[in-house]
Amino acid sequence: MTANADTIQAEVARHVPSMAARWYVLIMMCLVYTLSIADRYVTSTVLEPIRAELKLTNLGVSLVTAWPIAFFYVTLGFPISSLIDRFSRRNIISISMIIWSVMTTYTGLARNQLQFVMARIGVGIGEAGGTPGANSLLSDYFPAARRPMALTVFSLGAPIGAFVAYQIAGQIADRYGWRQVFMVLGIPGVLAGLAVWLTVREPRRGQLDHKDDIVAPPFVETMRFLWAQRAAVHVMVGSAVTALWGWGLMYWTPTYLQLIFRLTPGQAGVITGPMHLWGGMLATIFTGWLLALKPMRDPRRVVRLMGYWIGAATFASIGVYWTHSLVWAQVFLWIFVPSIYFYIGPCFGLLNNLAPPPMRAMFCATTLFVANVGNLVIAPPLIGGLSDWFGPGHVSNPESLRLAMLCVAPLGFWATAHYLWSIRDIVANVERATGVRVEH
């Protein structure tokens, strides 16, 4: 037993990448995530101009902008993640980036609803391979104890991407119109995809784990293992509800600010952009630092922190849409917006430790599936449909949109419950998946 353990340790040490290689790949994968978030959520910044030009209701514009990308993103996530667990992740990430970036550019060229929908479908198809591939790749560059930290740094792509999608895109929209926003975002993604192809090395799968079963199992077996990991189920559901609550509300927040306080897309972006960039980055960096501390290697402390944080931020989210003061709305947004970033890195880090190496991309795809069903499939049309329904004659107005947002804001408490429910099983589940004993 001792000789075998020594052999495993020697083999693991032989495959550990250099610090420079780890951080280069981490920065590149953060760029992948940045462009993915920017291309996905930029439509919420220019939602009102798109609705006006295409002559749609609030429900209609949410269906046209959110559902095409969401449907293909979430449904193709499983087959593409199956490929990620079997073939070169670097190649799949690179090809995915090029596809979604080209289709983002095409979105700006769309002249009718059908062309717009087809462009967003293309973005969804491309993005299905980006985040799962990046998560799996990073798990073979960082050992188990460092993965929550690494995946939290990776998550910096979300606030940076949102800043691009809200503030920079808003300024471009004010000056040149909403179509130019998509043109400007698409080209850098093609170049970044080529850079990933040429400069990132594909690591040996599972090289930093004490497990020797590196062949990806069938889909049904993976799902059966996932269901047996009760902590993983609660973390996934908790993150999905957090996404529905947080990112679902944020999808309509730029439009809400524009209508309630009579702002342009650029003016709304100036308000929310720094919240995403600085608030989101500080929340992400803080959690990355926190997770790197020795006491936080106990996953029970991580999920407890996630639960309490989201529960407190839920009160702030209610305040955003309750107040009639722009000043107070900004105060509450500075609490609410950072909270929708802080959970992302810990969630992915925990799930990578709750899954054996050959199942990680599929665990990530499952998480993204349920999360994006919440924040793209359910939340945008739910809020849009409610705002139409509450309006006089079922025609939406600013106050009906406010009421719709207030109906969704309390859902953060539901997410808190799932994070806290995971505490009971999470230590045993991590040890079962990684073969690494959890430090208490």
N, C-alpha and C positions, 0 to 999 in steps of 0.2 A: 504494500500500500504506500509506504514512504518513498520507495524507489519510483513508483509510478507517479506520485505527486511531484517528485523532483524533476522527472522527465517532462511532465506537463508544464511545470514552471519554466524550465529551460527552453522549451519550444515556444512558450508565450513570449519570453524575453527576446528570443531571436527575431520575432516578427513585430516587435514594438516599433512603430515609425518614429522618426526623429521629432523633436519638439517643433522645429521649423516646418516640417512636412505636415504635422497635425494642424498647426494654426493656419497654414496656407489653405489647406483644404477646407477648414472651418470657415475662413473668410470667403472663399469662393461659394460654399454652400449657403452662407448668409446672403450673398449677392443673388443667388438663385431664388431664395425665399423672398427677398426684397422685391424683385421684379414680378414674382408671382402674385404677391399681395397687391402691388401697385396696379397691375393689369386687371386683377379680379375686381377690385373695389373702386376703381376710378369712375365707374358708371354712376355711383351714388353721388359723386360731386356734381355731375352734370345731369342728374336725373330730371330735374325740372325743365331745362332746355330741350332734352330729348323728348319728354312727354309732350311739351308744347308743339314741337316740330312734327312729331308723328301723330298728334291729335289723339292722345290716349288718356284714359282715366288713371287714377293712382294704382288701382289693381292691374290695369293693362300694362302700364310702364314697368311695374315690378315683375310681371310675368315675362315681358320681352327682354328685360335686362338681366334678371337673376336666374330664371329657370333654364334657359338654354345652356349656360355655362355650368349650372349646378347639376343638371340631369346627366350630362356626359362626364363631368368631373367625378361625380360620386359613383356612377355605374361602371365607368372604365377603370376606376381606381383598383378594383379587385383583379381583373385580368392583367393589367399592367404591373401591379405589385407582385403577381405570380411570376411574371417575367423578371422583375427586379430580384426576386429571391433565387433566380436560376442563372441569369446572364449578367453581363457587365452593367453595373449601375451607372458608371461614368458615361457610357455610350447612351443609355436610355435617358439620363438627365439632359445631356447635350441635345439630343434629337427633340426631346420634349420642349426645351426652351426655344429652339428655333421655330417649331410649329406654333406655339402659343404667341410668340412675338410677331410672326408674320400675320397671324390672324388678328392680333390687336391692331396692327396697321390697317388691315382690311376693314375693321370696324369703322374707322374714320372715313372710309370711302363709301360706306353703305348709303344707298339712296332711298330705301324703303324698309318696311318692317321685316320682310323676308330676308333681305340681304343682311340686315343688322343681326337677326336671329342666327343666320348661318355663320356669321363671323364669330359670335359669342360661343356657338357650338365648337368651332375650331379652337378657341381659347381653352374651353373646358377639356377638350381631348388632349391638348398639349400639356396642360397643367396637371393632369392626372398622374404623370410620371415624375414630376419634380420633387415635391415634398417627401413622398415615401422613399424615393431613391436616395435623397440627401440624408434622411434619418438613418437608413440602413448603412450607407457609406460611412457616416460619422461614427457609427457604433463599432466599426472596425478600425478606427483611428484613435479612439479613446477607450480606456478600460472601464469596467463597470462602475467603479467608484467615482469616476470623473465624467460619466455620461450626462447626469443631470446638469452639471455645470456647462458642458460643451453644448448640449441641446438648448440651454438657456441663452448662451451667446448666439447660437444659430437663430434663436427667436428674435434677436435684434432686427432681423429682416422684416418683421411685422411692423414695428413702429416706423422704421425708415421707409418701408413701402407705403404705409398709410400716409406719411407726410408727403411723399411724392404724389399719391393719389388725391389728397385733399388740398394741400396748400399750393404746390407747384402746378398741379392740373387746374386748380381754380383760377390761378393767375393767367395761365395760358387761355383758358376758356373766356375770361373777361376780355382779353385783348384780341384773340383770333377766332373764337368760336369753339364749340365743343368738339368738332371733328378733328381739329388740329391736335387736341389732347392725345388722341389715340395714335396719331401719326408720330408724335414725339416719343411716346413710350415704347413703340414697337421696335425701332431700329437698334437701340442699345442691347435688347435681349438677344438678337441674332448674334451680335459680336460676343456677348458673354457666353452663349452656347458654344461657340467655336473655341473660346478660351478654355472652357471646361474640357472639351474633347482633347485639346492639345497639351494641357499642362497638369491634369489631375491623374494620378495613378490609381488603378483599380486594386484594392488590397485583397488579401486572402480572407475569405469569409469566415467569421468566427475566430479570428486569430488571437483575440485578446480574452477569450473565455475559456473556462475549464470544462468545456463540453466538446465531445467529439462527433456529435450528430449534426453535420453541417449540410446535409442534403435536404432540400425543402420538401416537406411532407405534402400530401394532397390537401386541397382546400377544406374538405369536410373534417379531416383530422385536426387541422389548425383551428377551425371553429369550435370543435369539441374541446380542445385544450383551452382555448380562450374562455369558454363558458365555465370550465372547471376552475379557472383563475378568478375567483369571485371578486377579489380586489381590483383586478383589471377591468372587470365589467363595471364596477362602480366608478372607477376613475374615468372610463370611457363615457359613461352616461353623464357623469358630472361635467366633463369637458364639453360634451355635446349641448347640454342645457346652458352652460356658461356661454357657448358660442351663439346659441339661439337668443339668449338674453342680451349679451353684450354687443356682438357684431350685428345681430338682427336690428337692434335699436340704432346702431351707428349707421346702418345702411340708409336709414331715413333721416338721420339727424341733420345732415347738410340741408336737405330740403325743408325740414322743420324750421331751422334757423332762418332760411331764406324767406319762408312764408310768414312765420310768426313775427319776425323782427325786420322784415323787408330788406334783406341783404342780397347782394349779388353772389354768385358762386365763389368768386375770388375773395369777397369779404368774409363769407362763411368759412372759407379755407384758412384765412388768416387767423381766425379764432380757434379752429379745431386742429390745424396743422401742427403748431407748437405743442399742443397737448399730446398728440400722437408721437411726435419726434422726441421731445424732452421728457414728458411724463412717461411715455411708453418705454423709452430707453432707460430712464432711471429705475423704473419698476423692474425691468428685465435685468439690468445690471445688478440691482440690489438682490434679486432672487438668485442670480448666478453666484454672487459672492456668498450669500447665505447658504446655498446648497453645497458650496465647496468646504464649509466648516465641518469639522469632524462630527459634532452632535447631529447634524442634518443627514448623516449617512443612514440614520434610522428612518426608513420611509414613512413611518407613522407620524413623525413630526412634520414631514413635508405635506402630507394630505391634510393634517390638522390645520396647518398654516393656510393652505389653499381654501379650506372651508370657511375659516373665520374671516379671511380677507374678502372673499366674494360676498359673504353675508353682510359685512359692513358696507361694502360698495353698493349693494342693492338699494339701501336707503338713499344714497346719493343719486342713483339713477332715477328714482321716483321724484326727487327734488328737481332734477333737470327739466322735466316736462310738466311739473306742477306749477312752478313759479312763472310769473308774468314779467319778471325783471331780467333783462339780458345780463346784468352784472351778476345776479345770483345764479343764473343758468350757467355762466362761465365758471363760477366757483364750484358748483356741483360737478360740472364736466371735468374739472381738473382732478377731482377724486375718482369719478367714474371711468374716464378714458384710460388712465394708467392701469386700472384693475383688469381690463380686458386683455392685457398683455402679460401680466405677471404669471398667470396660470399656464401659459403655453409651453415654456421650457420645462418646468417641473412635470407637466403632464407627459410630454414626449420622453423625457428622461426616465420617469417611472415606468412607462409602458415598455421601453426598450429593456428594462431590467425585469419586467414581468413576462417577457417573451424569450424563448430560446433563439439563438442566432438565426436559424433558417426560417423563423416565423415573424421576424421583426417587421419586415416591409408589409406583411399582411396585417399584423396588428396595427401598424400605422395607417394602412389603408382603411381598416375597419373604423378606427377613430375618426379619420377624416370623413368617412362616409356618414357616420351618424352626426358629426359636428356640422357638416355642410348641408345635410338634410335640414338641420335646425336653422342655420343662419342664412341659407340661400333658398332652399325649397319652401320652408314653412314661414319664416319670419317676414320676409319682404312682402309676399302677397297677403299674409295675415294682417299686417299693419295697413297695407294699401287697401285691402278689402274692407277692413273695419272702418277706415277713414271715409271710404265711399258710403258705407252703410250708415254711419252716424251723421253724415251731412244731410242738409235739407234736400228732400227729393232724391236721396241717395247720390248726391253730387258732393264730392269732398270739398272742404274748406279748411283754413288753418286750424280752427278750433276742433274740427272733427279729427284732424290728424293728431292733435294734442291728446285727445281722449283715447285714440287707438294706441298711442305710445304708452300711455299710463296703464293700459290693460296688460301690456307685455312686461313692463318694468319689474313687477314683483317676482318674476320667474327665477331671479337669482337665488332666492331662498331654496328653491328646489335643488339647484346645483350644490349648494352648501350641504344639504342632507346627504347626498351621494358621496361626497368627499369624506365626510365623517363616518359613514357606514363602511368605508373601505378599510378603516383602521384595524379591524379585528383580524383580517386574513392577510394583510399585505406582506408581513415579514415572511411567513411560510411560503407565500406565492413567489416572492423574489428568489428565495433560496432554491425552490423547485425549478425555476426557469434557468437560472444562471449557474447553479452549482457553487456559488460563492456565499459564504456565511455572512449574514448581515451583522454589522457591529451595532450593539445596543448601547 
